[in-house]
Amino acid sequence: MSMQLSSLLNTIVNNDTLHARWLNTLSLMENTGARKISASEDPQTVTYIILKHAAEEHRHAFYLKKQIEKFPGSSCPTYAGQYLLAPAYSKYYLNQLDVQVCRYLKSELNISGAELRFAAYLLVTYAIEVRADELYPVYQDVLDAVKSKVNVKSIILEEEGHLEEMINQLQQFSPEWEKHAAVAVKIETVLFNSWINGLGEELGQA
């Protein structure tokens, strides 16, 4: 899959219009993640780590959006479909990950309400951080190869920190956290592959 991802990213990075829409798509996903973290917060027991994480994901969304300014004439003012790559797949990916992880947690741990929201936040975010630790470095390698004005090195550093923080929280959440995390990663992998295939279809690389 990383070979297919590299090929897609090479096509994207060598076309300013596609690159702007790619940045906007990543911004959408970071923003969606930040909003999901905020939605999972308990008004009274929300922790420093959760606030920090939500703030950093929002900042990533803003940073990626701002990178689009490096492509004059390739404005992406909103997250409307015409300004995204594979919009249906991109919006479905994170929402469906949330739905399927919640379904797993309900059946496996028989939890609901605030407890379910927090557990889903832990597992969904963990799976996304594992993916981010793969995707952003591949993207940065492609950017470096073409000496692009865009870079995502600051995001890579923060995502690595997020993954460590999620593991720490999961260890406190359950002694069986690795089993639950593996299920979340398996669900995410299927959805990510579907998203990559959607990108390939749009770029004529299916």
DRENNU-725781 format. One record per residue: residue in one letter; z, y negated, x of N, C-alpha, C, O in turn. Coordinates in steps of 0.05 Angstrom, whole numbers, plus 5000, padded with zeros to 4 digits. Atoms other than C-alpha are relative to their C-alpha. Example, Ala and Ser with C-alpha at 12.3 -4.5 7.8 and 13.67 -1.06 7.14 Angstrom:
2
a500050245018515650905246500049765018501349765039s499950244984514350215273501449784985501849564995
//
This chain:
206
m500050245016500050005000500049755017498849555009s500050244983501349525057497249935011496649705015m502750054992494149615080498549864978497049674983q501350135023491649435010501049714997499549534991l498850275002496448845009498849815021498149595015s501150164979493948595076497149924994496349694999s502850055007486748655053499849784978498249604980l499950205021488248264989500849725010499649525003l499050254989492047735027497949865018497749625019n502150114984486347645076497949864983497049644990t501950125019481647505018501149744989499749544987i498750235013486647024986500249775020499549545013v499450224981488446635049497549875010497649645019n502550114991481146525067498549844979496249764983n501250155022479746175001502249814990504149904978d497950195007483645524988500850014970503249994964t499450005029483145574912501750254993503750234979l498449765004485646294912502749985012504750075001h497450034986491046124962501949834984504349894982a498350175016493645564919501150154976503450124969r499149855024493946024858501950235009503850294994w498149804989497346564901502849885004504849994996l497450144996502746064922501349944974503849974971n498950065026503545864850501150254986503150244972t499149745011504246594830502650095012504550174998l497449944987509646714882502249814990504449894986s498150205010513046074858501050084972503450074967l499249915027512946334786502050235003504050244988m498349774998516146984809502849935011504850035001e497450104989521546634850501649864978504049894975n498750165021522946174791501050194978503250154967t499149805020523246764742502550145010504450194994g497649874988528147114789502449824998504649914991a497850195001532446494793501149974972503549964968r499250035028532546414718501450254990503350234974k498749755009534447144708502850025012504750114999i497350014988540247064757501849824984504149894978s498450195015542646454720500750114972503050074963a499549895027541946814653502150225001503550274981s498049784998546347384679502849905006504750065004e497450114992552046924700502050014977501349954954d497850045018558646964665501149725004501749645026p499150284997560946254650502649965015503049755028q497450034988567946384676500350145027501750045045t499549844976567346914731497649985020497750135040v502350034982560746694764501149945029502849775032t499050024973561746744840498349815017496149745009y501450164981559746324899497350125008495349985010i502449864991554646854921497849984979495549934986i502150015022551146864853498949714998496549684995l501050285001550746094851498249945023496149815020k501650044976548146084922497250134998495250015004h502549845003542946614907498149874980495749844986a501650145020540446264844498849745011496449695007a501050264988539945594881497850055020495949905021e502049954979536045904939497450104988495250044998e502549905013531146264893498549764987496149754988h501250245011529945604856498749845022496549735019r501150154978528845274923497450135011495549995018h502449864992523845804943497749944981495449894990a502050065020520045684878498949725005496449675004f500850284995519844934894498449985027496449855028y501350014973517945044968497250114998495349995009l502749885003512145504950498149824984495849794991k501650185016509745014897499149765018496849675015k500650234983510044444948497850075021496349905029q502049914980505744854998497249964989495349935005i502750035013499944784948498849735007496449705007e500950274993499544044968498350015026496849825031k501649974975496444295034497150064994495450085012f502749955008490144454994499049794981499149834956p501050225017487343794967497850104981496050244989g501949915020483543914903500550274988499150364970s499249745011487044574888502649984985504550144990s497550055015492444304841500650234981498950344968c499049805019496644814802502449874986504749934994p497850165011500744354758502150164984504450074983t498149845016504044904715499650295007498150365025y500249714997504945654710498250124979498350364973a501949905019499445704658498150205014497750195038g501649784989494846314667497849925018497250065038q502350074983488945934696500849915028499149885046y499050084973493345714755501450225015502750175035l498749774988495846414772497950215008495650204999l501549764995493047054801501150234984503550274983a499149775017493247664755502449924982504550044983p497750115015497547264706501550204982504050194982a498749815017498947824657501750195016504050245009y498549824982501048304712502449865013504649975015s497950154985505047764748502449954982504749964991k497850065018509147584686501450264990503850264985y499049745010509948314664501950135020503950255013y498749864977512448554732503149974999504550164997l497150044999519448234734501350044974503650154972n498849965026520648234660500450304994502450394983q499849715005519148984655502050135018503350325010l497949894982523449124716502749974988504450154989d497450055013529248804680500550184977502650304974v499849835024527949184616500650295007502450424996q499749724993527349864650502650065014503850275010v497449964987533449774694502349994980504150144981c498050015021537549564634500150264984502350354977r500249755015535150174597501450235015502950395004y498849794983537250624655503149975001504550164998l497150054998544150294661501450074974503650184974k498849945026545550364586500350304997502450404989s499949715004543851104587501850145021503250335015e498549874978547051264655502949935000504650105005l497250094998553350844653501349924974503749864972n499050075027554050694578501449735000503749714990i498850274999555349954590498349814983496049864977s501450205017553449334549501149735006503049705021g498950284998554448584544500049895029498149945044a499850134973556748204606499950205022498750145043e500049794979557848844645497250095006496450135029l502849914997550649064633498449785014496849845032r501550224988547948374651500549985030498749935046f499350024971551748364717498850245016497750205037a501049764987549849084735496949985004495850055025a503050034999542448934719499349795021497449835036y500450204979542848304762500150125028498450075045l499649884973545348714821497650185007496550165029l502149804994540149274816497249875001495649935019v502650135000534148844797499649835024497549845037t500250184977535548334851499850165026498350095044y500249834976536648884903497250105003496050085025a502749904998529949194887498049795007496149845023i501950234994526448514890500449925029498449855042e499550084972529748354957498950205019497850135040v501249794983527549024986497049945001495849965023r502950055001520448844964499449745016497449735031a500550254986520948124990500150045030498649915045d499849954971522948395058497550145011497150145035e502549884991516348765060497749794996496049765014l502350175008511648265025499749755017497649695028y500250264986513347605059499250035029497649875039p500949974972512747855131497050075002495749985020v502849935000505948165115498349744995496349695008y501350265007503847495084500149815024498149695031q499850184977506447115145498250095023497049925036d501849904980502547565192497149914995495749845013v502750085008496147405154499749705005497649605014l500050294995497846655156499749945029498249765037d500150054971499046685231497250075011496249935029a502549914989492547055243497849794996495949775012v502150205006488446495211501049725007499649525001k498850264992492945935238500249824975499449584976s499850165025494345705166502149795003504049815018k498050215002498045065151502550094984504649964986v497949905016502345465104501750195016500750345033n498349794988508445865128502450054981503249884966v497749915017514046255094502350105017503850275007k497949894982518646375154502849944989504650104992s497350065010524546015121500850184977503150264975i499549815022523846455060500850285010502650415000i499449744988523747085103502950025009504250225004l497250004990530346895136502050014977503950174978e498150005022533746755070499950264984502050354975e500249755015531147375036501450235015502650405002e498549804984533947805093503049974994504450174991g497250055006540747475080500750094972502950204967h499549925027540147605006500350304998502150404983l499949715001538948345017502850105009503950274997e497449924991545348405057502249934979504050094975e498150085021549148025003500050184976502050254965m500249825023546448474949501350275006502650394989i498849744993548549104987503149984999504450164990n497150055001555648814995501050004972503150124966q499250015028556048674921499850284986501550354971l500449735012553249364902502250195010503050364994q497949834990558349704947502649964985504250154980q497650065016563849364908499750094971501650154958f500549945028560549514842500450304994501650374973s499949715006560050274848499950175026498350105044p500249824976561350834899497450155000496550265020e502649865002554751124873497749805001495549854990w502050215001550950474885497350085011495249995001e502549924988545750804929498250164981495850144981k501549855020543751284874498749824979496449854973h501050195020543050714823497849825013495849775000a501950184986539450274874497350155004495250025002a502449844995534450834889498350014974495850004975v501449995025532650874815498649734995496349724987a501250275004531550114812497649965018495649855010v502250024981527150144874497650164991495350084993k502249835010523050714844498649874977496149874975i501250155022521950314780498449775010496149725001e501350244989520149694820497450085014495449945012t502449914985515150084863497750054982495449974988v502149955019511150314803498949734989496549704987l500950265011510949604774498649835021496749695015f501350154978509249294842497250115005495349955008n502749884996503449784852498149924978495749874983s501650095023500949604783499149715004496849644998w500750284995501248864801497949975022496049825019i501950004978497548984867497250094990495249974997n502649915011492149374829498849784982496449754982g500950235016491748784780498749785017496749675009l501150204981490648304838497350105010495449955012g502549894989485348774866497849984980495549914987e502150025021481648784799499049714998496649674997e500850285002481648024796498449915024496649755021l501450094976479247954867497650185007496350155028g502349824995474048514861500550205021498650295034q499349804979477748984907501350254988502850395002a498849775013479849504857498950265010499750485001
//
